[in-house]
Amino acid sequence: MQHSRQNLGRDRSPGSHDTIKIEAPDSSLDQASIDILYLRDSCSCPRCVNPSTQQKLFETSELPLDIAAQDYRWLPDGSLEVLWENDIQGMEGHRSVFSHAFLSEQLRNPDQRLRASGSLWDHVAWDKAALEKEAGALRFQYDDFISHDRTLRQLVDRLHTFGLGFVTGVPCESGALKVLAQRIGPLRHTFYGETWDVKSKSSPINVAYTADELDFHMDLLYMADPPYIQMLHCIKQSTRGGESRFADGVRAFDKFQHAYPHLVRHLTDFPVTYQYKNDGHSLRRTRRFLDGGGLTYPMESNISGQELQYLIDYESINWSPPFQGPFEQAKFRNSSGRTTTIRDYIEAAKTFKKLLADESAVYETKLEEGTCVIFNNRRVLHARQPFHTEGGERWLKGCYIDGDYLRDRYRILSKLDSGN
């Protein structure tokens, strides 16, 4: 294939930072510029990435700052081959091949790429009506889930978008949950064990082990790395009451920041401490309402002439009132000098809780025996109605899975052909 230097060149204009201009001969890629060092560092040829370990064979800091693209050609499959000059010592004559898919990804908006690589999840906010409409698409049969990767992929996709899914027909046996969970990834071992039983106990070490009402919360926020996925397998359910309740934290916060922009910083700035002090353990962690993200955009409206901004990209929400400990301080000043008091926070927290627990926002269901609910513990809040233990039994088996394993499954399963 003939070379065409008008389609690939070095740009040394002010502000260019030594970029390569790319324009595919068939116009399949929009013309754009990519930083030369960025492109060279992305090479995955056998000289740069070990074919067996898939790990890098050079360090980014080894790249010469005066590296250049000596020559290039477009290959029949739409990929781009680049011959480098002034490359790393010992890599003379090095050629890189960049696929059409890779180049397309790099030409996306940088902020979009950052969001996709950071949070990964494309949230679909939901309320009670929306989830009831999707109820059938959120339920999967145990045998299909265990036997078919396509079913597993569909459930992982629901966790990816809605943060919630159900598996029915699970054997009502103590060991069934572990078999089910390991289809997604290894179980997270905590001081509760690899799996744990949610039953009403005479001397409970956790409010979950009572028959009392349990308000909306997330698990283990008193740990440095709370589990991402929680699973609850219903083995026995013969009591009156005990309905499980779920609410979408993403939807509640979206409504909160649009309806009450003047309260957003009060909710997100003030540090809240969560703790567990019982049964020989003392765990404590102070958190703000949002984890991750940090991208902002201005509100269309303003208050008192002040333009407001709020976070639009975040990885997780922190909300677990039943496991709160004493606040570290009564007021907090952030890096920009803005002060938020505990009074400010309580006003904002009351407002958020009202949106979160509104009946139109809550999906309530009484888990049937043999049903396992799987949900994103860093997005979907769960609660429980009180129940009566006389003449009946409520037994749920629970476990956790870390988010890295869910994301791993999602990436691998997303490569499956839709017909498989």
VEXLUM-279918 format. One record per residue (C-alpha): residue in three letters; x, y, z; residue number from 1. Coordinates in steps of 0.25 Angstrom, whole numbers, always signed. Layout:
N
+-----+-------+-------+-------+-----+
!  aa !     u !     v !     w !   i !
+-----+-------+-------+-------+-----+
! ALA !     X !     Y !     Z ! NUM !
...
+-----+-------+-------+-------+-----+
//
This chain:
420
+-----+-------+-------+-------+-----+
!  aa !     u !     v !     w !   i !
+-----+-------+-------+-------+-----+
! MET !    +0 !    +0 !    +0 !   1 !
! GLN !    +6 !   +14 !    -4 !   2 !
! HIS !   +10 !   +23 !    +7 !   3 !
! SER !    +3 !   +37 !    +7 !   4 !
! ARG !   +10 !   +47 !   +16 !   5 !
! GLN !    -1 !   +57 !   +15 !   6 !
! ASN !    -9 !   +48 !   +24 !   7 !
! LEU !    +1 !   +46 !   +35 !   8 !
! GLY !   +11 !   +57 !   +39 !   9 !
! ARG !   +18 !   +63 !   +51 !  10 !
! ASP !   +12 !   +76 !   +56 !  11 !
! ARG !   +21 !   +85 !   +63 !  12 !
! SER !   +12 !   +97 !   +64 !  13 !
! PRO !   +11 !  +105 !   +77 !  14 !
! GLY !    +2 !   +96 !   +87 !  15 !
! SER !    +3 !   +84 !   +78 !  16 !
! HIS !   +13 !   +77 !   +88 !  17 !
! ASP !   +18 !   +69 !   +76 !  18 !
! THR !    +6 !   +62 !   +71 !  19 !
! ILE !    +3 !   +53 !   +59 !  20 !
! LYS !    -8 !   +57 !   +50 !  21 !
! ILE !   -16 !   +45 !   +46 !  22 !
! GLU !   -26 !   +44 !   +34 !  23 !
! ALA !   -30 !   +30 !   +29 !  24 !
! PRO !   -30 !   +29 !   +14 !  25 !
! ASP !   -44 !   +24 !   +13 !  26 !
! SER !   -49 !   +35 !   +23 !  27 !
! SER !   -53 !   +24 !   +33 !  28 !
! LEU !   -46 !   +32 !   +44 !  29 !
! ASP !   -48 !   +47 !   +46 !  30 !
! GLN !   -36 !   +55 !   +44 !  31 !
! ALA !   -29 !   +58 !   +58 !  32 !
! SER !   -16 !   +59 !   +65 !  33 !
! ILE !   -10 !   +49 !   +75 !  34 !
! ASP !    +2 !   +52 !   +83 !  35 !
! ILE !   +14 !   +44 !   +78 !  36 !
! LEU !   +19 !   +40 !   +92 !  37 !
! TYR !    +5 !   +35 !   +95 !  38 !
! LEU !    +4 !   +27 !   +82 !  39 !
! ARG !   +18 !   +21 !   +84 !  40 !
! ASP !   +15 !   +17 !   +99 !  41 !
! SER !    +3 !   +10 !   +94 !  42 !
! CYS !   +10 !    +0 !   +85 !  43 !
! SER !    +7 !   -14 !   +89 !  44 !
! CYS !   +16 !   -22 !   +79 !  45 !
! PRO !   +24 !   -34 !   +84 !  46 !
! ARG !   +36 !   -24 !   +86 !  47 !
! CYS !   +28 !   -16 !   +95 !  48 !
! VAL !   +18 !   -25 !  +102 !  49 !
! ASN !   +22 !   -39 !  +106 !  50 !
! PRO !   +12 !   -48 !   +98 !  51 !
! SER !   +11 !   -58 !  +110 !  52 !
! THR !   +10 !   -49 !  +122 !  53 !
! GLN !    +3 !   -37 !  +114 !  54 !
! GLN !   +12 !   -28 !  +123 !  55 !
! LYS !   +20 !   -16 !  +118 !  56 !
! LEU !   +35 !   -19 !  +114 !  57 !
! PHE !   +39 !    -4 !  +115 !  58 !
! GLU !   +37 !    +7 !  +124 !  59 !
! THR !   +30 !   +20 !  +120 !  60 !
! SER !   +41 !   +28 !  +126 !  61 !
! GLU !   +51 !   +21 !  +115 !  62 !
! LEU !   +44 !   +28 !  +104 !  63 !
! PRO !   +53 !   +39 !   +97 !  64 !
! LEU !   +46 !   +52 !   +97 !  65 !
! ASP !   +51 !   +54 !   +82 !  66 !
! ILE !   +45 !   +42 !   +77 !  67 !
! ALA !   +38 !   +43 !   +63 !  68 !
! ALA !   +30 !   +36 !   +53 !  69 !
! GLN !   +40 !   +33 !   +42 !  70 !
! ASP !   +30 !   +26 !   +32 !  71 !
! TYR !   +16 !   +20 !   +33 !  72 !
! ARG !    +6 !   +12 !   +24 !  73 !
! TRP !    -9 !    +9 !   +25 !  74 !
! LEU !   -11 !    -7 !   +25 !  75 !
! PRO !   -22 !   -13 !   +17 !  76 !
! ASP !   -30 !   -16 !   +30 !  77 !
! GLY !   -30 !    -1 !   +34 !  78 !
! SER !   -19 !    -2 !   +44 !  79 !
! LEU !    -7 !    +8 !   +44 !  80 !
! GLU !    +7 !    +4 !   +44 !  81 !
! VAL !   +18 !   +14 !   +48 !  82 !
! LEU !   +33 !   +13 !   +47 !  83 !
! TRP !   +40 !   +20 !   +58 !  84 !
! GLU !   +53 !   +28 !   +59 !  85 !
! ASN !   +60 !   +32 !   +71 !  86 !
! ASP !   +53 !   +21 !   +79 !  87 !
! ILE !   +58 !   +14 !   +92 !  88 !
! GLN !   +72 !    +9 !   +91 !  89 !
! GLY !   +72 !    -5 !   +86 !  90 !
! MET !   +59 !    -3 !   +78 !  91 !
! GLU !   +65 !    +2 !   +65 !  92 !
! GLY !   +56 !    -1 !   +53 !  93 !
! HIS !   +44 !    -3 !   +62 !  94 !
! ARG !   +30 !    -3 !   +56 !  95 !
! SER !   +17 !    -1 !   +63 !  96 !
! VAL !    +3 !    -5 !   +58 !  97 !
! PHE !    -9 !    +1 !   +63 !  98 !
! SER !   -23 !    -5 !   +60 !  99 !
! HIS !   -34 !    +3 !   +54 ! 100 !
! ALA !   -42 !    +1 !   +67 ! 101 !
! PHE !   -31 !    +6 !   +76 ! 102 !
! LEU !   -30 !   +19 !   +67 ! 103 !
! SER !   -45 !   +21 !   +68 ! 104 !
! GLU !   -44 !   +20 !   +83 ! 105 !
! GLN !   -33 !   +30 !   +84 ! 106 !
! LEU !   -41 !   +40 !   +75 ! 107 !
! ARG !   -52 !   +41 !   +85 ! 108 !
! ASN !   -54 !   +53 !   +94 ! 109 !
! PRO !   -43 !   +51 !  +105 ! 110 !
! ASP !   -53 !   +54 !  +116 ! 111 !
! GLN !   -62 !   +43 !  +111 ! 112 !
! ARG !   -50 !   +33 !  +111 ! 113 !
! LEU !   -46 !   +37 !  +125 ! 114 !
! ARG !   -60 !   +35 !  +130 ! 115 !
! ALA !   -61 !   +21 !  +122 ! 116 !
! SER !   -48 !   +16 !  +128 ! 117 !
! GLY !   -50 !   +22 !  +142 ! 118 !
! SER !   -65 !   +19 !  +146 ! 119 !
! LEU !   -68 !    +9 !  +134 ! 120 !
! TRP !   -82 !    +8 !  +138 ! 121 !
! ASP !   -93 !   +14 !  +129 ! 122 !
! HIS !  -104 !   +17 !  +140 ! 123 !
! VAL !  -118 !   +16 !  +136 ! 124 !
! ALA !  -125 !   +23 !  +148 ! 125 !
! TRP !  -138 !   +17 !  +152 ! 126 !
! ASP !  -150 !   +18 !  +161 ! 127 !
! LYS !  -161 !    +9 !  +166 ! 128 !
! ALA !  -169 !   +10 !  +153 ! 129 !
! ALA !  -157 !    +8 !  +144 ! 130 !
! LEU !  -152 !    -4 !  +151 ! 131 !
! GLU !  -165 !   -11 !  +151 ! 132 !
! LYS !  -166 !    -9 !  +136 ! 133 !
! GLU !  -152 !   -15 !  +135 ! 134 !
! ALA !  -155 !   -26 !  +145 ! 135 !
! GLY !  -155 !   -38 !  +135 ! 136 !
! ALA !  -142 !   -34 !  +129 ! 137 !
! LEU !  -135 !   -33 !  +143 ! 138 !
! ARG !  -139 !   -48 !  +146 ! 139 !
! PHE !  -131 !   -60 !  +142 ! 140 !
! GLN !  -132 !   -75 !  +144 ! 141 !
! TYR !  -122 !   -82 !  +153 ! 142 !
! ASP !  -119 !   -93 !  +143 ! 143 !
! ASP !  -117 !   -84 !  +132 ! 144 !
! PHE !  -108 !   -75 !  +140 ! 145 !
! ILE !   -99 !   -86 !  +144 ! 146 !
! SER !   -99 !   -93 !  +130 ! 147 !
! HIS !   -99 !   -82 !  +120 ! 148 !
! ASP !   -89 !   -70 !  +119 ! 149 !
! ARG !   -99 !   -62 !  +111 ! 150 !
! THR !  -109 !   -62 !  +123 ! 151 !
! LEU !   -97 !   -58 !  +132 ! 152 !
! ARG !   -94 !   -47 !  +122 ! 153 !
! GLN !  -108 !   -42 !  +123 ! 154 !
! LEU !  -108 !   -41 !  +138 ! 155 !
! VAL !   -95 !   -35 !  +139 ! 156 !
! ASP !  -100 !   -24 !  +129 ! 157 !
! ARG !  -112 !   -22 !  +138 ! 158 !
! LEU !  -103 !   -19 !  +149 ! 159 !
! HIS !   -95 !   -10 !  +140 ! 160 !
! THR !  -107 !    -2 !  +137 ! 161 !
! PHE !  -117 !    -3 !  +148 ! 162 !
! GLY !  -109 !    -8 !  +159 ! 163 !
! LEU !  -119 !   -19 !  +162 ! 164 !
! GLY !  -123 !   -33 !  +158 ! 165 !
! PHE !  -129 !   -46 !  +163 ! 166 !
! VAL !  -127 !   -61 !  +161 ! 167 !
! THR !  -138 !   -70 !  +163 ! 168 !
! GLY !  -139 !   -85 !  +165 ! 169 !
! VAL !  -126 !   -85 !  +174 ! 170 !
! PRO !  -126 !   -98 !  +182 ! 171 !
! CYS !  -130 !   -95 !  +197 ! 172 !
! GLU !  -116 !  -101 !  +202 ! 173 !
! SER !  -106 !   -94 !  +210 ! 174 !
! GLY !   -95 !   -96 !  +200 ! 175 !
! ALA !  -103 !   -91 !  +188 ! 176 !
! LEU !   -99 !   -77 !  +189 ! 177 !
! LYS !   -84 !   -79 !  +188 ! 178 !
! VAL !   -86 !   -87 !  +175 ! 179 !
! LEU !   -95 !   -76 !  +169 ! 180 !
! ALA !   -86 !   -65 !  +174 ! 181 !
! GLN !   -73 !   -71 !  +168 ! 182 !
! ARG !   -79 !   -70 !  +154 ! 183 !
! ILE !   -76 !   -55 !  +156 ! 184 !
! GLY !   -63 !   -55 !  +164 ! 185 !
! PRO !   -56 !   -59 !  +177 ! 186 !
! LEU !   -64 !   -57 !  +190 ! 187 !
! ARG !   -59 !   -45 !  +199 ! 188 !
! HIS !   -55 !   -51 !  +212 ! 189 !
! THR !   -58 !   -41 !  +224 ! 190 !
! PHE !   -59 !   -43 !  +239 ! 191 !
! TYR !   -73 !   -48 !  +236 ! 192 !
! GLY !   -67 !   -59 !  +229 ! 193 !
! GLU !   -67 !   -63 !  +214 ! 194 !
! THR !   -82 !   -64 !  +215 ! 195 !
! TRP !   -92 !   -61 !  +226 ! 196 !
! ASP !  -106 !   -63 !  +231 ! 197 !
! VAL !  -116 !   -52 !  +233 ! 198 !
! LYS !  -125 !   -57 !  +244 ! 199 !
! SER !  -132 !   -52 !  +256 ! 200 !
! LYS !  -123 !   -55 !  +268 ! 201 !
! SER !  -124 !   -53 !  +283 ! 202 !
! SER !  -111 !   -46 !  +284 ! 203 !
! PRO !  -109 !   -39 !  +271 ! 204 !
! ILE !   -95 !   -33 !  +267 ! 205 !
! ASN !  -102 !   -25 !  +256 ! 206 !
! VAL !  -115 !   -19 !  +254 ! 207 !
! ALA !  -117 !   -28 !  +242 ! 208 !
! TYR !  -118 !   -40 !  +251 ! 209 !
! THR !  -131 !   -35 !  +258 ! 210 !
! ALA !  -145 !   -35 !  +254 ! 211 !
! ASP !  -146 !   -19 !  +254 ! 212 !
! GLU !  -148 !   -10 !  +243 ! 213 !
! LEU !  -134 !    -7 !  +236 ! 214 !
! ASP !  -134 !    +6 !  +229 ! 215 !
! PHE !  -127 !    +9 !  +215 ! 216 !
! HIS !  -112 !    +7 !  +216 ! 217 !
! MET !   -99 !    +2 !  +209 ! 218 !
! ASP !   -91 !    -9 !  +216 ! 219 !
! LEU !   -77 !    -8 !  +222 ! 220 !
! LEU !   -75 !    +7 !  +219 ! 221 !
! TYR !   -66 !    +6 !  +232 ! 222 !
! MET !   -56 !    -1 !  +224 ! 223 !
! ALA !   -45 !    +5 !  +215 ! 224 !
! ASP !   -50 !    -3 !  +203 ! 225 !
! PRO !   -65 !    -6 !  +204 ! 226 !
! PRO !   -70 !   -18 !  +196 ! 227 !
! TYR !   -76 !   -14 !  +182 ! 228 !
! ILE !   -86 !   -26 !  +180 ! 229 !
! GLN !   -95 !   -32 !  +191 ! 230 !
! MET !  -103 !   -44 !  +189 ! 231 !
! LEU !  -114 !   -49 !  +198 ! 232 !
! HIS !  -120 !   -63 !  +196 ! 233 !
! CYS !  -133 !   -66 !  +202 ! 234 !
! ILE !  -133 !   -80 !  +208 ! 235 !
! LYS !  -145 !   -79 !  +217 ! 236 !
! GLN !  -157 !   -68 !  +217 ! 237 !
! SER !  -169 !   -72 !  +225 ! 238 !
! THR !  -170 !   -60 !  +234 ! 239 !
! ARG !  -180 !   -48 !  +234 ! 240 !
! GLY !  -173 !   -36 !  +229 ! 241 !
! GLY !  -158 !   -35 !  +225 ! 242 !
! GLU !  -160 !   -29 !  +211 ! 243 !
! SER !  -147 !   -25 !  +205 ! 244 !
! ARG !  -146 !   -10 !  +199 ! 245 !
! PHE !  -137 !    -4 !  +189 ! 246 !
! ALA !  -134 !   +10 !  +185 ! 247 !
! ASP !  -125 !   +16 !  +174 ! 248 !
! GLY !  -115 !   +25 !  +180 ! 249 !
! VAL !  -112 !   +31 !  +166 ! 250 !
! ARG !  -126 !   +34 !  +163 ! 251 !
! ALA !  -128 !   +41 !  +177 ! 252 !
! PHE !  -115 !   +49 !  +176 ! 253 !
! ASP !  -118 !   +53 !  +162 ! 254 !
! LYS !  -132 !   +59 !  +166 ! 255 !
! PHE !  -125 !   +65 !  +179 ! 256 !
! GLN !  -115 !   +73 !  +171 ! 257 !
! HIS !  -125 !   +78 !  +161 ! 258 !
! ALA !  -136 !   +82 !  +171 ! 259 !
! TYR !  -127 !   +87 !  +182 ! 260 !
! PRO !  -114 !   +92 !  +176 ! 261 !
! HIS !  -111 !  +101 !  +188 ! 262 !
! LEU !  -110 !   +89 !  +197 ! 263 !
! VAL !  -101 !   +80 !  +188 ! 264 !
! ARG !   -88 !   +85 !  +194 ! 265 !
! HIS !   -94 !   +83 !  +208 ! 266 !
! LEU !   -97 !   +69 !  +205 ! 267 !
! THR !   -84 !   +65 !  +198 ! 268 !
! ASP !   -73 !   +73 !  +206 ! 269 !
! PHE !   -76 !   +70 !  +220 ! 270 !
! PRO !   -69 !   +57 !  +225 ! 271 !
! VAL !   -77 !   +46 !  +232 ! 272 !
! THR !   -71 !   +35 !  +240 ! 273 !
! TYR !   -76 !   +21 !  +240 ! 274 !
! GLN !   -72 !   +11 !  +250 ! 275 !
! TYR !   -73 !    -3 !  +255 ! 276 !
! LYS !   -70 !    -6 !  +270 ! 277 !
! ASN !   -74 !   -19 !  +274 ! 278 !
! ASP !   -70 !   -34 !  +276 ! 279 !
! GLY !   -56 !   -31 !  +278 ! 280 !
! HIS !   -55 !   -22 !  +266 ! 281 !
! SER !   -53 !    -7 !  +265 ! 282 !
! LEU !   -54 !    -2 !  +250 ! 283 !
! ARG !   -55 !   +13 !  +247 ! 284 !
! ARG !   -55 !   +21 !  +234 ! 285 !
! THR !   -58 !   +36 !  +231 ! 286 !
! ARG !   -64 !   +38 !  +217 ! 287 !
! ARG !   -71 !   +49 !  +208 ! 288 !
! PHE !   -84 !   +46 !  +201 ! 289 !
! LEU !   -77 !   +43 !  +188 ! 290 !
! ASP !   -65 !   +35 !  +184 ! 291 !
! GLY !   -57 !   +37 !  +171 ! 292 !
! GLY !   -60 !   +46 !  +159 ! 293 !
! GLY !   -58 !   +61 !  +161 ! 294 !
! LEU !   -62 !   +66 !  +147 ! 295 !
! THR !   -72 !   +78 !  +148 ! 296 !
! TYR !   -80 !   +86 !  +139 ! 297 !
! PRO !   -88 !   +99 !  +142 ! 298 !
! MET !  -103 !  +100 !  +146 ! 299 !
! GLU !  -111 !  +107 !  +136 ! 300 !
! SER !  -118 !  +115 !  +147 ! 301 !
! ASN !  -110 !  +122 !  +159 ! 302 !
! ILE !  -114 !  +127 !  +172 ! 303 !
! SER !  -111 !  +141 !  +177 ! 304 !
! GLY !  -102 !  +143 !  +165 ! 305 !
! GLN !   -93 !  +131 !  +169 ! 306 !
! GLU !   -91 !  +121 !  +158 ! 307 !
! LEU !   -92 !  +107 !  +164 ! 308 !
! GLN !   -85 !   +95 !  +160 ! 309 !
! TYR !   -87 !   +80 !  +164 ! 310 !
! LEU !   -81 !   +67 !  +161 ! 311 !
! ILE !   -86 !   +59 !  +150 ! 312 !
! ASP !   -76 !   +48 !  +150 ! 313 !
! TYR !   -74 !   +39 !  +162 ! 314 !
! GLU !   -71 !   +24 !  +165 ! 315 !
! SER !   -79 !   +22 !  +177 ! 316 !
! ILE !   -89 !   +28 !  +188 ! 317 !
! ASN !   -87 !   +27 !  +203 ! 318 !
! TRP !   -99 !   +26 !  +211 ! 319 !
! SER !  -101 !   +17 !  +223 ! 320 !
! PRO !  -108 !   +24 !  +235 ! 321 !
! PRO !  -110 !   +11 !  +244 ! 322 !
! PHE !   -95 !   +10 !  +244 ! 323 !
! GLN !   -91 !   +24 !  +247 ! 324 !
! GLY !   -81 !   +28 !  +258 ! 325 !
! PRO !   -79 !   +42 !  +264 ! 326 !
! PHE !   -75 !   +53 !  +255 ! 327 !
! GLU !   -60 !   +57 !  +255 ! 328 !
! GLN !   -64 !   +71 !  +255 ! 329 !
! ALA !   -76 !   +81 !  +255 ! 330 !
! LYS !   -71 !   +89 !  +243 ! 331 !
! PHE !   -62 !   +87 !  +231 ! 332 !
! ARG !   -54 !   +96 !  +222 ! 333 !
! ASN !   -51 !   +91 !  +209 ! 334 !
! SER !   -38 !   +94 !  +200 ! 335 !
! SER !   -45 !  +106 !  +194 ! 336 !
! GLY !   -48 !  +112 !  +208 ! 337 !
! ARG !   -63 !  +109 !  +208 ! 338 !
! THR !   -69 !  +105 !  +221 ! 339 !
! THR !   -80 !   +94 !  +223 ! 340 !
! THR !   -86 !   +93 !  +237 ! 341 !
! ILE !   -92 !   +81 !  +243 ! 342 !
! ARG !  -105 !   +89 !  +243 ! 343 !
! ASP !  -103 !   +90 !  +228 ! 344 !
! TYR !  -101 !   +76 !  +226 ! 345 !
! ILE !  -113 !   +71 !  +234 ! 346 !
! GLU !  -122 !   +80 !  +225 ! 347 !
! ALA !  -116 !   +74 !  +213 ! 348 !
! ALA !  -117 !   +60 !  +218 ! 349 !
! LYS !  -131 !   +61 !  +222 ! 350 !
! THR !  -135 !   +66 !  +208 ! 351 !
! PHE !  -127 !   +55 !  +201 ! 352 !
! LYS !  -133 !   +44 !  +210 ! 353 !
! LYS !  -147 !   +49 !  +207 ! 354 !
! LEU !  -144 !   +47 !  +192 ! 355 !
! LEU !  -137 !   +34 !  +194 ! 356 !
! ALA !  -149 !   +28 !  +202 ! 357 !
! ASP !  -161 !   +34 !  +195 ! 358 !
! GLU !  -170 !   +23 !  +192 ! 359 !
! SER !  -169 !   +26 !  +177 ! 360 !
! ALA !  -154 !   +23 !  +178 ! 361 !
! VAL !  -154 !   +10 !  +185 ! 362 !
! TYR !  -155 !    -4 !  +179 ! 363 !
! GLU !  -161 !   -14 !  +190 ! 364 !
! THR !  -161 !   -29 !  +189 ! 365 !
! LYS !  -162 !   -40 !  +198 ! 366 !
! LEU !  -152 !   -50 !  +194 ! 367 !
! GLU !  -157 !   -64 !  +191 ! 368 !
! GLU !  -150 !   -76 !  +196 ! 369 !
! GLY !  -139 !   -80 !  +185 ! 370 !
! THR !  -138 !   -65 !  +180 ! 371 !
! CYS !  -124 !   -58 !  +181 ! 372 !
! VAL !  -124 !   -43 !  +179 ! 373 !
! ILE !  -110 !   -37 !  +174 ! 374 !
! PHE !  -108 !   -22 !  +175 ! 375 !
! ASN !   -97 !   -11 !  +175 ! 376 !
! ASN !   -94 !    -8 !  +189 ! 377 !
! ARG !   -88 !    +5 !  +185 ! 378 !
! ARG !  -100 !   +10 !  +178 ! 379 !
! VAL !  -113 !    +3 !  +182 ! 380 !
! LEU !  -117 !    +5 !  +196 ! 381 !
! HIS !  -125 !    -6 !  +203 ! 382 !
! ALA !  -134 !    -7 !  +215 ! 383 !
! ARG !  -144 !   -17 !  +221 ! 384 !
! GLN !  -157 !   -16 !  +227 ! 385 !
! PRO !  -159 !   -22 !  +241 ! 386 !
! PHE !  -164 !   -36 !  +243 ! 387 !
! HIS !  -170 !   -45 !  +253 ! 388 !
! THR !  -163 !   -58 !  +257 ! 389 !
! GLU !  -174 !   -65 !  +263 ! 390 !
! GLY !  -178 !   -77 !  +256 ! 391 !
! GLY !  -168 !   -75 !  +244 ! 392 !
! GLU !  -154 !   -73 !  +240 ! 393 !
! ARG !  -146 !   -63 !  +231 ! 394 !
! TRP !  -132 !   -68 !  +227 ! 395 !
! LEU !  -124 !   -61 !  +216 ! 396 !
! LYS !  -110 !   -65 !  +213 ! 397 !
! GLY !  -101 !   -53 !  +209 ! 398 !
! CYS !   -87 !   -51 !  +202 ! 399 !
! TYR !   -79 !   -40 !  +196 ! 400 !
! ILE !   -71 !   -39 !  +183 ! 401 !
! ASP !   -61 !   -28 !  +180 ! 402 !
! GLY !   -63 !   -18 !  +168 ! 403 !
! ASP !   -51 !   -22 !  +161 ! 404 !
! TYR !   -56 !   -36 !  +158 ! 405 !
! LEU !   -69 !   -31 !  +153 ! 406 !
! ARG !   -62 !   -21 !  +144 ! 407 !
! ASP !   -53 !   -33 !  +140 ! 408 !
! ARG !   -65 !   -41 !  +136 ! 409 !
! TYR !   -72 !   -30 !  +129 ! 410 !
! ARG !   -60 !   -27 !  +120 ! 411 !
! ILE !   -58 !   -42 !  +117 ! 412 !
! LEU !   -72 !   -45 !  +114 ! 413 !
! SER !   -75 !   -32 !  +106 ! 414 !
! LYS !   -65 !   -39 !   +95 ! 415 !
! LEU !   -75 !   -50 !   +93 ! 416 !
! ASP !   -83 !   -50 !   +80 ! 417 !
! SER !   -97 !   -46 !   +82 ! 418 !
! GLY !  -101 !   -60 !   +76 ! 419 !
! ASN !   -93 !   -68 !   +86 ! 420 !
+-----+-------+-------+-------+-----+
//
